[in-house]
Amino acid sequence: MRRHLSALHTIQFKLFPEDNERLQNLCGWHNEHFEQVELRLGVEINSRGYLLSITGLADRVVKAEQIMLDLYAETAGETLTPERVFLLLHELGYDQAQPLTVEQILIKTRRKSIKTRNPNQANYIQSIQNHDVSFGIGPAGTGKTYLAVACAVEALESEQVRRIILTRPAVEAGEKLGFLPGDLSQKVDPYLRPLFDALFDLLGFETVERLIEKNVIEIAPLAFMRGRTLNEAFIILDEAQNTSTEQMKMFLTRIGFGSTAVITGDITQCDLPRHQKSGLRHVIEVLEGVEDIGFTFYQTQDVVRHPMVQKIVHAYDRYERQHALDSERSNQRTHKNMKTAS
């Protein structure tokens, strides 16, 4: 059952004075200081530059805010370390991990376990577990592909499925590979590399190679899916924003009995020609309201890569919204001038 998040509180506050070196010092390597505070207090911390937001139970949110302010004050005179952060939390009585107030799900594979890091990731995993067809849509760095592959590996190892099939449009929707050097495998490999990387991390290189040889794992361009029916398989369509509407329909109708399909993509990074509609954008409209299909929409604040990635994605979103607004205003002025002239 999905836990309601209505009991959670979110507060925002700004760090002062603004200083890039102190902010990096506060975050730690790959946000390790943030993660330690999150784990010990059972909260979620997100940052947009010097603006921090903390989500959790009311009393813990207040305490986490004070801890972050205290830590930031210390950055003026010393370099923070994980040990120093731990000691401060220990002094305050938070030396034991607290249960997370944002729902957290653990994906277990033989090689490693992966935990979700924000509510949207948790909802995404639950959607995959509870639906035969699920969509993960949002910006880069939110874990869409990696978590989907982790779910596929977990399903394979627990014998819920017999095969894993990973696919994505090669280069662009037209899948025009002819200009690239090498045979078909060499042409396709660069475009499927992110899927390989996730598998290698979760299973190990030798295991992946062995399972590919046995055809238990198949990684292929989307065009190879045409005409097939995929039973008892975990199927992932990655970079789905680069599918045409016809390709998306073709893929969704390949799903057979006992199969799970996950479709991931970012509709803001479409490589299709301007006149061609993205199959991912189109399918969101087509399947709206259809039961037993799960949709998870990630936001900028769900980015879990380097903090700079979140800033970049946010900046692009802001620019595109402003550009669309300026274009609309320009069109309105043009229309008004034409009416006046007539």
C-alpha positions as CSV (number, residue, x, y, z in Angstrom):
1,M,0.0,0.0,0.0
2,R,1.3,3.5,-0.9
3,R,1.7,5.6,2.2
4,H,0.1,9.0,2.2
5,L,2.5,11.9,2.6
6,S,-0.1,14.4,3.9
7,A,1.5,14.2,7.5
8,L,4.7,15.6,6.1
9,H,5.8,19.2,6.4
10,T,8.2,21.1,4.1
11,I,10.1,24.3,5.1
12,Q,12.4,26.4,3.0
13,F,15.2,28.7,4.2
14,K,18.2,30.5,2.7
15,L,21.8,30.2,3.7
16,F,23.6,33.4,4.3
17,P,26.1,34.7,3.4
18,E,26.2,33.3,-0.1
19,D,29.6,31.6,-0.7
20,N,30.2,28.8,-3.2
21,E,33.1,27.3,-1.3
22,R,31.1,27.2,2.0
23,L,28.1,25.7,0.2
24,Q,30.3,22.9,-1.3
25,N,31.8,22.4,2.1
26,L,28.3,22.0,3.6
27,C,27.1,19.5,1.0
28,G,30.2,17.3,1.1
29,W,31.4,14.9,-1.6
30,H,28.3,13.8,-3.6
31,N,26.1,15.4,-0.9
32,E,27.3,12.9,1.7
33,H,26.8,15.4,4.6
34,F,23.2,16.0,3.5
35,E,22.6,12.2,3.3
36,Q,23.9,11.7,6.8
37,V,21.5,14.3,8.2
38,E,18.7,12.8,6.2
39,L,19.4,9.3,7.5
40,R,19.8,10.3,11.1
41,L,16.7,12.6,11.3
42,G,14.5,10.8,8.8
43,V,14.0,13.8,6.5
44,E,14.6,14.7,2.9
45,I,16.8,17.7,2.0
46,N,16.8,19.4,-1.4
47,S,18.8,22.4,-2.4
48,R,18.6,25.0,-5.2
49,G,21.8,26.9,-4.7
50,Y,21.5,28.6,-1.3
51,L,17.8,27.8,-0.9
52,L,17.3,24.6,1.0
53,S,14.0,22.7,1.5
54,I,13.5,20.0,4.1
55,T,10.6,17.6,4.2
56,G,9.6,15.4,7.1
57,L,7.7,15.3,10.3
58,A,7.3,18.8,11.8
59,D,9.6,18.4,14.8
60,R,12.4,16.8,12.8
61,V,12.1,19.4,10.1
62,V,12.7,22.1,12.6
63,K,15.6,20.3,14.1
64,A,17.1,19.6,10.7
65,E,16.9,23.2,9.8
66,Q,18.8,24.2,12.9
67,I,21.5,21.6,12.2
68,M,22.0,22.7,8.7
69,L,22.3,26.3,9.8
70,D,24.8,25.3,12.5
71,L,26.8,23.3,10.0
72,Y,26.9,26.2,7.6
73,A,28.1,28.5,10.3
74,E,31.0,26.0,10.9
75,T,32.0,26.1,7.3
76,A,33.3,29.7,7.9
77,G,36.2,28.4,9.9
78,E,36.8,24.7,9.1
79,T,36.4,22.0,6.4
80,L,33.5,19.7,7.3
81,T,34.1,16.0,7.3
82,P,31.6,13.1,7.6
83,E,33.1,12.5,11.1
84,R,32.5,16.1,12.2
85,V,28.9,15.9,11.0
86,F,28.4,12.6,12.8
87,L,29.8,14.0,16.1
88,L,27.4,17.0,15.9
89,L,24.5,14.7,15.3
90,H,25.7,12.5,18.2
91,E,25.9,15.4,20.5
92,L,22.2,16.2,19.7
93,G,21.1,12.6,20.2
94,Y,20.8,11.6,16.6
95,D,23.5,9.0,16.4
96,Q,21.0,6.3,15.3
97,A,19.3,6.2,12.0
98,Q,15.7,7.3,12.1
99,P,12.9,5.8,10.0
100,L,12.4,7.8,6.8
101,T,9.4,10.0,6.7
102,V,9.4,10.0,2.9
103,E,8.6,6.6,1.7
104,Q,11.7,4.5,0.9
105,I,11.8,1.3,-1.0
106,L,14.6,-1.2,-1.2
107,I,15.4,-3.1,-4.4
108,K,17.5,-6.2,-3.6
109,T,19.7,-7.9,-6.1
110,R,22.4,-10.5,-5.4
111,R,25.1,-8.0,-6.1
112,K,23.8,-4.9,-4.3
113,S,20.7,-3.2,-2.9
114,I,19.4,0.1,-4.1
115,K,17.2,2.4,-2.0
116,T,15.0,5.1,-3.4
117,R,16.0,8.6,-2.4
118,N,12.8,10.7,-2.8
119,P,9.0,10.1,-2.8
120,N,8.8,10.1,-6.6
121,Q,11.4,7.3,-6.9
122,A,9.4,5.4,-4.3
123,N,6.1,6.0,-6.3
124,Y,7.9,4.9,-9.5
125,I,9.0,1.6,-8.0
126,Q,5.6,0.9,-6.6
127,S,4.1,1.8,-10.0
128,I,6.4,-0.8,-11.7
129,Q,5.5,-3.4,-9.1
130,N,1.8,-2.8,-9.3
131,H,1.2,-2.3,-13.0
132,D,2.0,-4.3,-16.2
133,V,2.8,-1.0,-18.0
134,S,4.5,1.9,-16.3
135,F,5.9,5.2,-17.5
136,G,8.7,7.2,-15.9
137,I,8.9,10.7,-17.4
138,G,11.2,13.5,-16.4
139,P,14.6,15.2,-16.6
140,A,18.0,13.5,-16.7
141,G,19.5,12.4,-13.4
142,T,16.3,11.3,-11.7
143,G,17.2,7.6,-11.8
144,K,14.5,6.5,-14.3
145,T,16.6,4.1,-16.3
146,Y,18.7,2.8,-13.5
147,L,15.8,2.0,-11.2
148,A,13.9,0.3,-14.1
149,V,16.9,-1.9,-14.8
150,A,17.3,-2.7,-11.1
151,C,13.6,-3.8,-11.0
152,A,14.2,-5.9,-14.0
153,V,17.2,-7.6,-12.4
154,E,15.3,-8.2,-9.2
155,A,12.4,-9.7,-11.2
156,L,14.8,-12.0,-13.1
157,E,16.6,-13.2,-10.0
158,S,13.4,-13.9,-8.2
159,E,12.1,-15.8,-11.3
160,Q,9.2,-13.5,-11.8
161,V,10.2,-13.2,-15.5
162,R,12.4,-15.4,-17.7
163,R,14.0,-12.7,-19.8
164,I,15.1,-9.0,-19.7
165,I,14.7,-7.0,-22.9
166,L,16.1,-3.5,-23.1
167,T,15.5,-1.3,-26.1
168,R,15.8,2.3,-27.2
169,P,15.5,4.2,-30.5
170,A,19.0,4.3,-32.1
171,V,20.2,7.8,-32.8
172,E,16.8,9.2,-33.6
173,A,13.3,8.0,-34.4
174,G,14.3,7.1,-38.0
175,E,17.0,4.9,-36.6
176,K,19.4,5.9,-39.4
177,L,22.5,4.0,-38.6
178,G,24.0,3.6,-42.1
179,F,26.4,6.5,-41.9
180,L,28.2,5.1,-38.8
181,P,31.3,2.9,-39.4
182,G,31.4,-0.8,-38.4
183,D,29.0,-3.7,-38.4
184,L,25.5,-3.5,-36.9
185,S,26.7,-4.3,-33.3
186,Q,29.3,-1.6,-33.5
187,K,26.8,0.9,-34.9
188,V,24.2,0.2,-32.2
189,D,26.4,-0.2,-29.1
190,P,27.0,3.5,-28.3
191,Y,23.3,4.2,-28.2
192,L,22.7,1.3,-25.8
193,R,25.7,1.9,-23.6
194,P,23.7,3.5,-20.7
195,L,21.7,0.2,-20.4
196,F,24.9,-1.9,-20.5
197,D,26.4,0.3,-17.8
198,A,23.4,-0.2,-15.5
199,L,23.5,-4.0,-16.0
200,F,27.2,-4.2,-15.4
201,D,26.8,-2.3,-12.1
202,L,24.0,-4.5,-10.9
203,L,25.1,-7.9,-12.2
204,G,28.8,-7.6,-13.0
205,F,30.4,-7.8,-16.4
206,E,30.9,-11.6,-16.6
207,T,27.3,-12.4,-15.6
208,V,25.9,-9.9,-18.1
209,E,28.0,-11.4,-20.9
210,R,26.9,-14.9,-20.0
211,L,23.2,-14.0,-19.8
212,I,23.4,-12.2,-23.1
213,E,25.0,-15.3,-24.7
214,K,22.1,-17.4,-23.4
215,N,19.6,-14.8,-24.7
216,V,18.3,-14.3,-21.1
217,I,19.2,-10.6,-21.6
218,E,18.6,-8.9,-24.9
219,I,19.6,-5.4,-25.7
220,A,18.5,-4.2,-29.1
221,P,17.3,-1.1,-31.1
222,L,13.6,-0.5,-31.1
223,A,13.3,-1.5,-34.7
224,F,14.1,-5.1,-33.8
225,M,10.9,-5.3,-31.7
226,R,8.6,-5.2,-34.7
227,G,6.5,-8.3,-35.3
228,R,7.4,-9.9,-32.0
229,T,5.3,-10.9,-29.0
230,L,7.2,-10.8,-25.7
231,N,5.9,-13.1,-23.0
232,E,7.3,-13.6,-19.5
233,A,9.7,-10.8,-20.0
234,F,10.7,-7.5,-18.3
235,I,10.8,-5.0,-21.1
236,I,12.3,-1.5,-20.8
237,L,12.0,1.2,-23.5
238,D,14.5,3.9,-22.8
239,E,14.7,7.4,-24.3
240,A,11.1,7.0,-25.4
241,Q,10.8,10.7,-26.3
242,N,12.6,9.8,-29.5
243,T,10.0,7.3,-30.7
244,S,7.4,8.2,-33.3
245,T,3.8,7.7,-32.5
246,E,3.8,4.6,-34.7
247,Q,6.8,3.2,-33.0
248,M,5.3,3.7,-29.5
249,K,2.1,1.9,-30.6
250,M,4.2,-0.9,-32.1
251,F,6.2,-1.3,-28.9
252,L,3.1,-1.3,-26.5
253,T,1.4,-3.9,-28.6
254,R,4.4,-6.3,-28.3
255,I,3.7,-6.9,-24.6
256,G,2.6,-10.5,-24.0
257,F,1.4,-12.6,-21.1
258,G,3.4,-12.4,-17.8
259,S,5.4,-9.4,-19.0
260,T,6.1,-6.1,-17.4
261,A,6.9,-3.0,-19.5
262,V,8.6,0.2,-18.4
263,I,8.8,3.2,-20.6
264,T,11.2,6.0,-19.7
265,G,12.0,9.4,-21.3
266,D,12.3,13.1,-21.1
267,I,9.9,15.0,-23.3
268,T,12.0,18.1,-23.1
269,Q,15.0,16.4,-24.8
270,C,13.4,15.2,-28.0
271,D,15.7,14.7,-31.0
272,L,12.8,14.3,-33.5
273,P,12.3,16.8,-36.4
274,R,10.2,19.7,-35.3
275,H,7.3,18.7,-37.5
276,Q,7.1,15.1,-36.0
277,K,5.3,14.5,-32.7
278,S,7.0,12.5,-30.0
279,G,5.5,9.1,-29.4
280,L,6.0,9.6,-25.7
281,R,4.2,13.0,-25.6
282,H,1.4,11.5,-27.7
283,V,0.9,8.4,-25.6
284,I,0.5,10.5,-22.4
285,E,-2.6,12.0,-24.1
286,V,-3.8,8.7,-25.6
287,L,-3.6,6.7,-22.3
288,E,-4.9,9.4,-20.0
289,G,-7.5,7.8,-17.7
290,V,-6.7,4.2,-18.8
291,E,-6.7,2.0,-15.7
292,D,-3.9,-0.3,-14.8
293,I,-1.2,1.9,-16.4
294,G,1.1,3.8,-14.1
295,F,2.6,7.2,-14.7
296,T,5.3,8.8,-12.6
297,F,6.3,12.4,-13.5
298,Y,9.6,13.5,-12.1
299,Q,10.4,17.2,-11.4
300,T,13.6,19.2,-11.3
301,Q,13.9,18.7,-7.6
302,D,14.0,14.9,-8.1
303,V,17.4,15.0,-9.8
304,V,19.8,12.9,-7.7
305,R,23.1,13.5,-9.6
306,H,25.6,16.3,-8.8
307,P,23.8,19.4,-7.4
308,M,24.9,21.3,-10.5
309,V,22.8,19.0,-12.7
310,Q,19.7,20.1,-10.9
311,K,20.7,23.7,-11.3
312,I,21.2,23.2,-15.0
313,V,17.9,21.4,-15.5
314,H,16.1,24.1,-13.6
315,A,17.8,26.8,-15.6
316,Y,16.7,25.2,-18.9
317,D,13.1,24.8,-17.6
318,R,13.0,28.5,-16.6
319,Y,14.5,29.5,-20.0
320,E,12.0,27.4,-22.0
321,R,9.0,28.7,-20.1
322,Q,10.2,32.3,-20.6
323,H,10.9,31.7,-24.3
324,A,7.4,30.2,-24.8
325,L,5.9,33.2,-23.0
326,D,7.8,35.6,-25.1
327,S,6.8,33.8,-28.3
328,E,3.1,33.9,-27.2
329,R,3.3,37.6,-26.5
330,S,5.0,38.3,-29.8
331,N,2.3,36.4,-31.7
332,Q,-0.4,38.3,-29.8
333,R,1.2,41.6,-30.8
334,T,1.5,40.5,-34.4
335,H,-2.1,39.5,-34.5
336,K,-3.2,42.8,-32.9
337,N,-1.1,44.8,-35.4
338,M,-2.7,42.9,-38.3
339,K,-6.2,43.6,-37.0
340,T,-5.3,47.2,-36.6
341,A,-3.9,47.5,-40.1
342,S,-6.9,45.8,-41.6
